[in-house]
Amino acid sequence: IHHRVERNLAIVSQVLGRPLAWVDPGLPEAPGAAERAAAVLDQAGLPASGYALLHPGTSAFGAFKRWPADRFGDLADRLRDRGLAVAVSASEAERAMAESVASAANADDVRPLVTPDLETLGEVIRRAALFVAADTGPLHFAALAGTPLVGLFGPKDAEVYGPYGRRADGTPGRLDVVVRDDVACRPCTLRRCADPVCMHGLDAARVADVAFARLG
């Protein structure tokens, strides 16, 4: 099994007739995004950097890949107990989802952080000490930005679709994610699932342990 990044590199290498190595593109900074990120962080009462950012959303098409709000809330409490400021990132369309996570947390200062566009979200992710999300685009932003991340994977094969970037030892490759290896039907090719036990069965305590390891 090869990650799709490595698979695409192999295809291009074959066409060119020479090996093509992966080059870390980083996360480009869009004009004005840093200023917008600073403004939304300030409005939410968050520090300029060093916070934990939880991202509960996925595309509507991939809604069965989401981790339940109460688990995110539990995780937020565990991170807050370690002294981290915690925010829940969302687009305006996902505001209700972020509010559900914030409501599930016991701490009153776990707040939604609504960003106006993807460029601003990228800057907010870049400044975070930790980013936690399911299988969704912003997780790959974190990989590009070099932000410590915890990816939560259920239906899809993380060996193929997981976040890809520079590892702690400097080598490129798929970054580690949290999965449930005891679910026999995963990974799957389903487009929807009435009972995504692979995600709903992920325990917040286990995710927190991985998060603390990422934070060192």
C-alpha positions in Angstrom: 0.0 0.0 0.0 1.4 3.4 -1.0 0.2 6.8 0.1 -1.3 8.8 -2.8 1.4 11.4 -2.6 4.1 8.7 -3.2 1.9 7.1 -5.8 1.6 10.3 -7.7 5.3 11.0 -7.4 6.0 7.5 -8.9 3.7 8.2 -11.8 5.4 11.5 -12.6 8.8 10.0 -12.1 8.0 7.3 -14.7 6.8 9.9 -17.2 9.9 12.0 -16.7 12.2 9.0 -16.8 14.0 10.1 -13.5 13.2 9.9 -9.8 11.3 12.8 -8.5 11.7 13.4 -4.7 9.1 14.9 -2.5 9.7 18.6 -1.6 8.1 20.1 1.4 5.9 22.9 0.0 5.0 24.3 3.5 1.8 26.2 3.9 1.9 29.4 1.9 0.7 32.6 3.6 -2.0 34.4 1.8 -2.0 38.2 1.8 -3.9 39.6 4.8 -4.4 36.2 6.3 -2.1 36.8 9.3 -3.9 40.0 10.2 -7.3 38.2 9.9 -6.1 35.3 12.0 -4.8 37.7 14.7 -8.2 39.4 14.8 -10.3 36.3 15.2 -8.0 34.9 17.9 -8.2 38.2 19.8 -12.0 38.3 19.4 -12.2 34.8 20.9 -9.9 35.7 23.8 -7.2 33.4 22.7 -3.4 33.9 22.8 -1.6 34.7 19.6 -0.2 31.2 19.5 0.3 28.0 21.5 -3.3 26.9 21.9 -5.0 23.6 21.1 -7.3 23.8 18.1 -10.1 21.2 17.7 -11.8 20.9 14.3 -15.0 18.8 14.4 -16.2 19.4 10.8 -15.8 17.5 7.7 -17.5 17.9 4.3 -21.3 17.2 4.4 -20.5 14.4 2.0 -18.1 12.8 4.5 -20.3 13.4 7.6 -19.9 9.8 8.7 -16.2 10.5 9.2 -16.9 12.9 12.0 -16.0 12.3 15.7 -18.9 12.9 18.1 -19.2 16.4 19.7 -19.2 14.9 23.2 -15.8 13.2 22.6 -14.4 16.4 21.4 -15.8 18.1 24.5 -14.2 15.5 26.7 -10.9 16.0 24.9 -11.2 19.7 25.3 -11.5 19.3 29.1 -8.5 17.0 29.3 -6.4 19.5 27.3 -7.6 22.4 29.5 -6.7 20.4 32.6 -3.1 20.4 31.3 -3.2 24.2 31.1 -3.8 24.7 27.4 -6.2 27.2 25.9 -8.6 25.4 23.6 -10.6 26.6 20.7 -13.0 24.9 18.3 -12.5 25.9 14.7 -15.3 26.1 12.1 -16.5 28.0 9.1 -19.6 30.1 9.4 -21.6 27.1 8.0 -20.2 24.9 10.7 -20.7 27.3 13.6 -23.4 25.1 15.2 -21.1 22.1 15.2 -18.4 24.1 17.0 -20.9 25.4 19.5 -22.0 21.8 20.2 -18.4 20.9 21.0 -18.0 23.9 23.2 -21.2 23.1 25.1 -20.1 19.6 25.6 -16.9 20.8 27.4 -17.1 21.6 31.1 -14.8 24.7 30.8 -16.6 27.9 29.9 -13.6 29.3 28.0 -13.6 26.6 25.3 -15.1 28.7 22.5 -15.9 28.4 18.8 -13.4 30.1 16.6 -15.2 31.0 13.3 -12.8 31.8 10.4 -14.0 33.8 7.4 -12.0 31.8 4.8 -9.6 28.9 4.3 -6.5 31.2 4.2 -7.4 32.5 7.7 -8.0 29.0 9.0 -4.6 28.0 7.7 -2.9 30.8 9.7 -4.8 29.9 12.8 -3.7 26.3 12.4 -0.1 27.4 11.8 0.0 29.2 15.2 -1.5 26.3 17.1 0.5 24.1 19.4 -1.8 21.2 18.5 -4.5 20.5 15.9 -7.0 17.6 16.2 -9.4 16.7 13.4 -10.9 13.8 11.5 -10.2 13.0 7.9 -10.7 16.4 6.4 -8.8 19.1 4.4 -7.7 21.2 7.3 -5.8 18.2 8.7 -3.6 18.4 5.6 -3.1 22.2 6.3 -1.6 21.2 9.7 0.7 18.7 8.0 1.9 21.4 5.6 2.3 23.9 8.3 4.3 21.5 10.5 1.8 21.9 13.4 1.7 18.9 15.7 -1.5 17.0 14.8 -3.7 14.2 15.8 -5.7 12.7 12.9 -8.8 10.6 13.7 -9.4 8.1 10.9 -12.2 5.7 10.6 -13.7 4.6 7.3 -10.8 5.6 5.0 -7.4 4.0 4.8 -4.9 6.3 6.5 -2.0 4.5 4.8 -3.3 6.0 1.5 -5.2 9.2 2.6 -3.6 10.2 5.9 -1.8 13.5 6.4 1.6 13.6 4.7 4.6 15.7 5.7 7.9 15.9 7.4 8.3 13.5 10.3 10.2 14.3 13.6 13.3 12.6 12.2 13.2 14.8 9.1 12.1 12.2 6.6 8.9 12.6 4.5 6.1 10.2 4.9 2.6 9.6 6.3 2.1 11.1 9.7 0.7 9.0 12.5 -3.0 9.0 13.1 -5.4 7.4 15.6 -7.5 4.5 14.3 -9.5 1.5 15.8 -7.7 -1.6 14.5 -10.3 -3.8 16.1 -13.1 -2.8 13.7 -13.1 -5.5 11.0 -14.9 -3.5 8.4 -12.4 -0.7 8.2 -11.0 0.6 6.0 -14.0 0.6 3.7 -15.2 2.1 0.5 -18.6 3.2 1.7 -20.0 6.6 0.9 -22.2 6.6 4.0 -22.8 4.5 7.0 -25.6 4.3 9.5 -23.4 3.1 12.3 -19.8 4.3 11.9 -18.5 2.4 15.0 -14.9 3.0 13.7 -15.3 6.7 14.6 -17.9 6.6 17.4 -15.8 4.0 19.2 -12.7 6.1 19.4 -12.1 6.9 23.1 -11.3 10.5 24.2 -8.8 9.2 26.8 -6.8 7.5 24.0 -6.9 10.5 21.8 -5.7 12.7 24.7 -2.8 10.4 25.4 -1.7 10.7 21.8 -2.2 14.5 21.9 0.0 14.8 25.0 2.7 12.7 23.3 2.6 15.1 20.3 3.0 18.1 22.7 6.0 16.4 24.3 
